[in-house]
Amino acid sequence: MLVDLNPAQLDALVAIADHGSFEAAARQLHITPSAVSQRIRALEAAAGQVLISRGTPCRPTAHSEWLVRLGRQTRLLYAEASQAITAAAAVELPVAVNADSLAVWFRDVFTEVTTWDGTAVKLRVEDQAYSHELLRRGDVLAAVTSEPAAVQGCSVDPLGALRYLPAAAPPVADRWRREAAPDWAAMPLVLFNDKDDLQHELLRRHGVEDAPALVHQVPSTADFYAAVRAGLGWGMLPEPQARLDLASGDLVRLSADVIDVPLYWQRWRLDSPKLAALTAAVRTAAAGHLLLPGAGQSGGNTSEGNQGR
């Protein structure tokens, strides 16, 4: 049996998913909370399922994931059509990107987006090993991810690999050196957050299973880099980001190890000019900073799991 899906009802569902309450959704849609409630009840009746968990905040249920995706897709296509007709409507492009990509190469995308009239990029910063979940739920239209298998309804483009290498400030490298090698078991380290496994992967390569006694956590790419540079501890740094400080001697490379984290661009398969233009801009930006897919990785280790930042 076909379900009669009303675009206004789908829009109300997306607004609640974005803002967490009927009242906030009403403000975003410029209608009353009662009208939002009526639309959701009608959509739930048509779907035969509870679609919103009425809590604080309100959240879409698992049954509503496909409808949230459909609603966001419909919103994009309607906005593009309205913009083509009136040249006044704004088109929103919600995108997920990991913090290191945002700091190292994704900013080049902004230069291209500045040439597009009436386009708003809405970034969600998420670890690349988790961003495909935002796609699956319909929270974003596209994502930089470490997942090579396409989310259902999406296409996948390999972007290349972001190379990480172990580095520290010279005083840290000198203090925690045992003969010619770093004392990996004792040297303090810096983590980005609890999802960041890059440092632990390198420690395991050197036979160290337990973290050292002193572990700092700095959940900002710029501040993580600044913490390592200031001597708080060692960390795995993106090679493009660390290149100049390594050349000047402000940072010291601790070993020849590298970890290459492959990145992919997943996007919904929609006939959307804006999404196609964004994809082209992402490919261009990635090509300027990342190792090409399958190239230049012979000296390192390619990591596909819960890695990176």
N, C-alpha and C positions, 0 to 999 in steps of 0.2 A: 504494500500500500504506500503510495506516495504521500509525503508529508507536505502540507502547504506552509512554506516558510516565508514569512513576511520580512522584507529587508529592515523595516523599522524595529521589529522585534529582535532581529539579529544584532542590530546596532546597539540596542539596550543591553544585550548580553555582553557584547564586547566592552561597553562602557563600564559595566560592573566589574568585569575581569580586570580592566585597567585601573579602576579607582577604588574598588573594595567596598562600596556601599551603594544603596539605592539613591541616597541623597546626593552623593558626589556624582553618580551617573546622571542624575537629573540635571545638575548644574552644567555638566559637560554637554548634554543634549539640548539644554534650554527648554526643558519641560518640567512637569511636577513629579515628585517621587511617586505619587499615585499613578501617574501615566506610565512610569517605568515599571511599577509593580504589575499593572494590567498587561503590559506587553510581555513580561516574563511569564505571567500565569498563562497567557494565551499560547506562548511558545511551548511551555511545559505540557499544556493540554494537547497540542499538536504532536509533540514528540513522544508523549506518554511516559515521560521520565522527569524526575526532579533534576533541574539543570543548575540551580544555584544553592549552595550550602549557606543558609541564613545564619551567619555568625558574625564575629567581629575580628577580622574583616570578612565580608561576604566573598566566597570563592566559587568559581565554576566547579561542578562535579566532574568525575571522570566521563560521565555520559555526554557532557557538553563539549568535549574537546574538539570534535569535528565541527560543531556548530560555531564555536569561537573562531576556528580557522576560516570557515566559510564566511562568517560575518566580517572578519578582517580583510579577507580577499575582496568581498563585495564592496567594502568601504573604499579600498584602494581603487578599484575599477570605476566606481561612481565618482570619486574625487577626480580621477584623470579625465573622465568624460566631461564633468562639469568645468574643469579647467580649460579643456579644449573648446568648450562652447562660450564660456564667459570670461576666461583669462583672469578670474578672480579667486577661484577656489584654491585652497592649499592642499597639497598632497603630502601625507605623512608616510615615512618609510621607517618602521621600527626594525632595528638591526641589533643582533648580539655580536659582541667582539670581546676577545680576551684582553686583559689589561696590558700585557706586553706588546701585543700587536698594535693596540691603540697608541702606545707610546713610541714604538719603533718604526712602523710603516703605514698604519691605517690613516694617520693624519694627512697623508698625501691625497686621500680621497676627498677631504674637505675642500681642497683647492678646486677640484672639478665640480663639486656640488655648489660652490659659490656662483657658478655660471648658470645654474638652473633657477629660473624664477618660480616662486611659489612652491618650493619643495622643502619640507622639514625632515631632517634625519633625526630619529629618536634612538639613541644608543642605549643598550643594556650591556653592562660590563659583566661578563661571566667567564669562568674558566672554560677553555676550549673543549675540554672533555665533557662538559655538561651543557653546552649551549644548544646541542641538538634537541635537548628536552624542551627548550623554549620554542623551537620550531614545531615539535610534535604537538605541544599544547596550543599552538596558534598565537603565542605571545609576540612573535616576531615574524617578519616576512623573509628574512635571510639571516645567516649566521656564519661567522668564522668558527670552524670546529675542527677537532682532531678525528672526527668520525667519518671514515670513508664510505660507509654504507648509507645510502640515501634514506632519509626519513620519507615515509610514504607520501607521495604527492610532490616531492622535491627533486631537483636536479643537483648534481655534485660536480664541482670543478676543483681539481688539485691546484693549489696555489704555490706550493713549494714548501720548504722546511725552514723554520727559524732555528738557527744554531745557537746553542748555549755552551759556555765554557766556564771553568772554575777560576775565580779571581779574588784577590784581596788587596788591601792597601799594603805597601811594602813593610811597615812595622809588624803587621799581623803575620805576613809570610815569613819574616825573619824570626819572630819570637817563637812560632810554633813549627819549627823545622827540626826534623830529626835526621841527622846526617844530610843526605842530599834530597830528601823527600819531605813533604809536609807531614806533620803528625795529625792525620785525619781524625783519629779517635779523641784528640784533646782540643783541637782548634775550634773556637766558638764559630757558630754559623748563623746565618740570617735566613729565615723562611718568610715567604710572602703571606701564606695563610695555611690552614690545616690541609687544604687540598694540594699544596705544592710539594711534590715528591721528587723534584729534580735533584736537590742536594742529597737526599737519602739514596737515590739511585746511584749517584756517584760514590757515596760512602760504601755501598754494597759492592761496587766494583773493586774497591780497595780492601775488602774483607772486614769492613766495619758494619756491624748489624745494629748497634745501639747508637743513639744520638749522643753527642758530647754533653757535658754537664751544662754548658751555657748555650742556649738556643734563643735567639731573638726573633720576633715576629713583626714584620713591617708591611702591612697590606696596601701598599701604594707603589706602583712601579717606579716613579721618580724618587720617592723616599727610600725604597728598597735599595736602589742604586746608590743614593747618597749615603745610606748607612754603611754599605760595603766600602765605598770610597773613603768614608771617614774613619774606618778601622773598627767598626762594631763587630765584624766577623767576616767570614768568607761567604760567597754565594755564587750560584750559577747565573751568569749575566748573559743577555743576548749579545752575540758577537757584534752586530752592527752598532749597538748602543755603546759598547765598551771599547771599540776600536781606537778612538783617539786617545783615551786615557791610558791604554796599554802602550801605545806608541810613545807617549810622553813620559811614562814611568810613574804616573800617579796611581796606576793599578799594576799588579803583577799577576801574570797567569801562573796558576799553581801546578798545572800538569798539562800534558798534551791531550787529555780527555776532551771529548765534545759529546754533546747530546743533541741530536737533530730531531726536532718535533715537527712532523708533517702537519700541514694545515690545509683545510679544504673550505670551499665556499659552497654552502648549501642554500638554495633559494626555492621558493614555491614555483611550480611550473604554471605561470600565469602569462597571458599575452599582455604584459604591462610595459610600456615604453620606459617608465621611470625605473622599474626594477631591472630592466635590461641595461639601461645606462649606468645604474649603480654597479651592476655586475662587471661591466667593462672597466669602470673606474677602479674597482677593487683588483681586478686582474692586473691592470697597469701598475698600480701602487705596489702590489706584491712582487711583481717582476723586478722592481727596482731595488728590493731589499732582501728577498728570500732566496735560498738556494733553489734552483730549478728542480722540479720533480724528477727524481732519479739521478740527479747530477751532483757532483761535489760532496757526496756523503761517504766516500770510501774510507776516510780516516776517522769516522765517528761511529756513533751508535744511533740508529733510528728508533725513536720511542713512540709507540702508538697508544699507550695506555693513559692512565689518569695523571698526565704530566703537564708541566708548564704552568703559566700564570695568565 
